[in-house]
C-alpha cells in the first residue's frame, strides 16, 4: 500500500475499533488509537509480511504486542487480514468470546498472552536469540508503551538484547507520554526516552508515529542495524483521531456514550472522507 492507502486503512481501523468498544461498553481506546498507525505500517507496509497462510511457519516474522491492553486496533487488523472471521469482532468483550480485554496465544495471529506489562521485551529477546542460534532469518518486533518502560524487567531485557547483539530485534516505544492516570513526565522524570535506550547500547531512531513516511523509513533503517538491537521511539498522541480523547488520561479506558459516541463517530467519519 502507498501512503494514502495506509492512511485510509488506519482511519477505517480506528472507526471499527471505536464501534467494538461502544458495543462492548469497555476498551482501551486511548492507547489503541496512539499505536494504530504503527500497526498499520507493520501489517500493510511490507514489514512483517504476516499472513494466516504462514501463521505457523517457523520462519515467520513475529510481533510481540507487549502493551496488550491496547489490542482493539490489532484485533481489527487480524480480522481484516483473514486470521479469523470478522464476525468475531462483534463478540469482543462478550461472554464466550475469544477476543478478550487482553490478547492471548489462542487467538490466530497473536504470539503471546500480554497486557501484564513489562514482559513482552524479554520474550522478544528470547525469540531473537533463538533465531540467531538456529540460523533463522526472521525479524522480531516488540511494541511497548512508554509508561510500561517504568518496569524494571524492560531494562533487564534491554541489557540482554545489547549483550547478545540482537540486531534482528526492534522495540517500538509508543511514546504518547500518558499512562493510565497521568502524564509520564510526572512520575518517571524528564530524561528523554531515546537517551534511556541509547544509554543501554541500543540504536535509537525517533519518528513521528502518525506519519507513514516516517514510520516506514524508521523500520527500514532499523532493519539495517548491525550488532545491536534498535529502539524506535514513536512520538504519538494518546486517543489520536478523536478530539476529546487526545492527550487525555481519562480516556485510557472506557467507551464513549450518548453525544460523545456520536461526536467520536462523526470525527472519524469526517477524516475518512478527507
N, C-alpha and C positions, 0 to 999 in steps of 0.2 A: 504494500500500500504506500502511496505517496503521502506527503504531509497533510494535504487537505482531506484525504480519505481517513487518515488516522484521527484527525480532529473530529470528523463527523462520527466515527466509530466511538470515540471517547464520550461524546455528548449523548449518544444513544445508550451507552452502557450506564452512564450516570442516571439517566431517566429510568431505566429498568430497575436499577438498584434502589432508587427512590420508591418506586411502586412496590417492590418487595418489602421494604422497610415499613411503608404505610400499611400494607396488607397484614404484616405480622404484628404491627404495633411496637416494634423494637428493632434495634440495629445500630451499628456504629457508622453512621454516615460521614461524620467529620473526617476520620482517618481514612475511610474508604475513598472519599472524593479526592483527598490530597494525593493518593498514590494511583489513581485511575490512569492517568496519562503514562505513568511509568509502566504499569501492567500492559496497557495497550501497545506501547512500543515493544515490549518484550515478546508478546504473543502474536502481533500482527506486523512487526517491523523486521522480520527475518533475523531475530536474535536467538530466541530459544528454539525456533522451528518445532514447536510442540504440536503433536497430532495424536488423536486417540488410536491411530494405527500403530504408533510406536510407544504407547504408554508403558509397556513392559520391556522395552528394548534396553538392555544393559548399557548401551552407548548413548542413550537419550540425554539431552541437557536437562539439568534439574533446577527447579525453582523451589527454594525453601522460604515459605511465606511466614516469617517469624512473627510479624505483627498480625497474628491470625484473627484477632477480634475485628479487623477491618476488611473482612472477606467478601462483602457484598458484591463489589465490582468483579472480584476474582470468580465468584460463582457465575455471574452473568457471562463472563468471557468463556469459561469452560463449557457452559451450556451452548453458547453460540458456536463454539468450535466442534461440538458434537461429542464431547466426553460423556455427556448424559443428555437425556431428553429435556428440552427446555421447559416442558410442563412441570418438571421438578422444581423450577424456580418459584412456582406459585405456592409450593408447600413449605417454603422457608419459614422456620420458626414455629411450625405447627407440630402437633403430636404425630409421631410416626415418620417425620421427615428424615431424610439422610443429610439435609442441609441445616446443620445446627448453627448456633451463635459463634462457634469456633470450628474451623475445618479439621477433618481427620483423614487418615490414610485410607479409610474405606470409601471415600468419595473418589470416583475416577478423576485422575489428573492432579490429585493432591498427594504430595510425597509424605508429609508427616502431620501428626496432630500438633497444632500450635495455638498460640494465644496466651499460654502461660509464659510470660515474656522473659527473654534472656537466654533461651535455649537454642534458637534457630542457628545462630552463627557457629556454635560448637558442632552441631550436626553437619552443617555445610562444610566446615573444615574437615571433618571425618570423610565426607564424600569426596572432597577434592583430593585428599591424601590417598584414598583408595584408588582413585583414577590414576594417579601417578604410579602407585605401587603395582597396579595391574596393567599398566601401559594402555590405558583407555583415554580417549581424546574428548571426553565430554566436559562441558562447562557447568559450574555450579554458581547460581546467583541466589543470594540471600537478601530479603527485604526486611529491614528493621525500622522501627520507629525511633525518633530522636530521643524521646523520653525513655524508651527501652534501654538506651545506651547508658542509663544510670545503673544497670545491673552489672555487678562485678564479673559475672560469667562472660559477658560480652568481651571484656578486656582480657580475660584469660584466653578466650578463643582468639582474640586479635594477636596476642603474643605467640600462640601456637601457629597461626597461619603465617606469620612473618618468619618464624623459626624454620618452618618446613618449606619456605619459598613457594607457597601455593599460588602461582601465577595463573592457575585455572579457576580461581575463585574471585568473585566480585560481590562485595557487600554494598547494597544500596541503602542509604540512610534517608528516610522520608523526613526531611528536616522542616516540619511545619511549625516548629517552635511552640507547640502546645501539648501538654499532657492531658490527663483526664480531668484535672481541676484547675490548672493554672499554666501560665507561660513557663517554659522550661528554664529560662534565664533566672526565674525567681527561686528555683530550687536546685539547679545544677550549675549555677555560676555563669560567667561571661566568656569563658575560654571557647574559642571558635571550634566547631565540630571538626573542620578539616585539620586544625592544628592538633587535636587529640589523636586522630588517626595517623597523621604524619609522625607524631612522636612515638608511635608503636611500630614504625617502619613500613607502613603501607603507602603505596602510591595513592594519592588523593586527587580526585577530579571533581570540581564544583560545577554544577549545572543548574539551569533553570528548569525545574521539574514539571512545568506546564508548557514547555516549548519543545515540540517534537524534533526539530533540527538539532537542538542542543542535547536532548536525551539520546538520540541515535548516535550523534557524534561522540558523546561521552562513553557509550558502550563500545564503540569501535576502538576508541583509544584504550579503554580498559583491556580489551582482548589482545592488545599488542604488548601488554606488560610482560617483562621477563624477570624471573627470580623473586617476585614478590606479589602479594595479592593487592587488589585495588579496592578502595572505598570510594564510591560515587556519592557525593554529598548533594542531594537533590533539594534545592530550595523550593518549597511548596507552600500551599495555603490550605489550612485545615478547613473542610467544608467547601472547597473550590467549586464554583458554579452556581451556588445559591447564596444570595447576598446576605441574608440574615444568619446564615451558618458560618460564613467566612470569618476566620480568626476568633471564633467564639468557643471557649472551653465547654460551655454548657451544651454544645452540640457534639460532644464526644460520643454520647449515646442518646438515643431517643428518636421517636418518629414524629414528624410534624402532623398536626391535626387541624381541621377546620380551615380557616383562612390562610394559615401558614402552609398547609398542604397545597392549597390552590395556588398560592404565590410561588412555592417551590416548583410545582409542575409547570407553571407559566414561564418562569425564568429559564428552565431547562428546555422547554419547547421553543422559546424565543431564540435561544442560542443555536438550536438545531436548524432553524430556518435561516440563520445568517450565512 
